[in-house]
Amino acid sequence: MSCMPACKLHATPAPRRLLRSGALALALVLMACRGAAPGGPDNAAPLVVEVPDDDLDAEVFVDGNYVGQVKALRVPETGPILLAPGIHRVEVRKPGRFPVQRTVEVAKQSKAPVVVRAELLEDPA
């Protein structure tokens, strides 16, 4: 048995397939951005990461996404990161140190800063 006739019905030329997948990806990103902070940045809370001065070059990740170094999140031109209402996973990493992970919750209509204190202990390995 050959499935050629059935497969031809579902086959889409590669350029159209890529265009459709690109359009879908763009739509998903736009929906995620709209849903990230319903109503805009007024419903978001700033993230404050506190570390010792030696660890200002540590990297910060929110929900698995890199957002920058701690020192960059402290200057007005690049920070702070605004967290939408909901539960988020914040991770602070630095080579040669144990990573610090925290789960934080931002309440709806909360504008209070979310403070994550991270003591990055030295990894003896």
C-alpha positions, 0 to 999 in steps of 0.5 A, spaced: 500 500 500 502 506 498 500 513 502 502 517 496 495 520 495 494 521 502 501 524 504 500 529 498 494 532 501 498 534 507 504 536 504 506 543 504 512 546 500 517 548 504 517 556 503 510 556 505 511 551 511 516 556 514 512 562 513 506 559 517 511 556 522 514 563 523 507 567 523 505 562 528 511 563 532 510 571 532 503 570 534 505 566 540 510 571 542 505 577 541 500 573 546 506 571 551 508 579 551 500 581 552 499 575 557 506 577 561 503 583 564 496 583 563 494 591 563 501 593 562 507 594 566 502 597 572 501 590 574 508 588 574 513 588 580 520 590 580 525 584 581 531 586 586 537 581 586 541 582 592 548 579 592 555 581 596 559 586 592 564 580 589 558 577 586 555 583 582 557 579 575 553 573 577 548 572 571 540 572 573 535 568 570 528 568 570 523 562 568 529 559 565 531 566 561 537 570 561 535 577 563 542 580 565 548 580 570 546 583 577 550 589 576 546 591 570 539 590 573 541 595 578 542 601 573 536 605 570 538 604 563 538 596 563 534 594 569 530 593 573 526 587 570 519 587 571 515 581 574 508 579 571 503 577 577 504 569 578 509 564 580 516 565 577 523 561 578 529 566 579 536 563 579 543 567 580 549 563 577 556 565 577 562 560 575 565 557 581 559 558 585 553 554 587 547 557 584 541 560 588 534 558 586 528 561 589 521 561 587 517 567 588 510 569 587 507 576 585 500 578 587 496 581 582 496 589 583 502 588 587 507 594 585 512 592 591 519 590 589 520 582 589 527 581 593 531 575 592 537 575 597 543 570 594 549 568 597 553 564 592 557 559 596 564 557 593 564 550 589 570 546 592 570 542 586 
